Amino acid sequence: MIKKKIIIIGTGQQAKVTIDNIEEQNEYEIFGLVGSDQNQSSNKNIYGYNIVCTDAEIETMCNENKDIIGYILGIGIGIDGTLNLRNAISDKLDKILKPVNIIHPSANVSKRAKIGKGNIIEAFSKICNDSIVGNHCLIQSFSSINHDQVVGNNTMIACNVTLAGQSIGNNTIIAEGSSVGFKKIIGDNCLVMDGSVLTRDMPDNHIAYGNPAKVLKKNNNIMKMLY
């Protein structure tokens, strides 16, 4: 089988995890990775894959290599402004390349679920029937999305998360080990912190933590770092 060539955007820890998932899926060939600056792109490779260009050089590189058909974001989602960065990069690249889904073969995705584009679904995660996952999401290992749930765009479901809610908005993080109760609604730009048990709805731009989770009004310092 001839594998289609793709590039990975990013060179950090999430890019390394993405390489593992791509290799295990065994559907795409990694052409290379895209770094953030010239020094990075000229001096490194990662797991044997070259850093082929910088962010500013992507369009030129793609024009010179027409066999590159797609890309995946290998940029993590964390409290460091990466949500905005991911949105900015995907808005640009979606006009140039096809965002592909990277789904680990051990993930259990219902044939009745709807998956958007540019998502990474890691090992041993589960997406049940009639769920909808948007674009450019990161669903990490050992997490489950119960039936009929909607997950927005550019949202992270971290490791060991259980979701029984109704919907999660865009640019939202459900951090490690958290649990979302039945039919609960989480808005855009929200953060459910590690190990929280959410038993109530969350409006846009809010933070929740604890068991049961307290839903706090927008914390400008934290939200500025996130977005």
Disulfide bonds with the S-S distance in Angstrom:
none
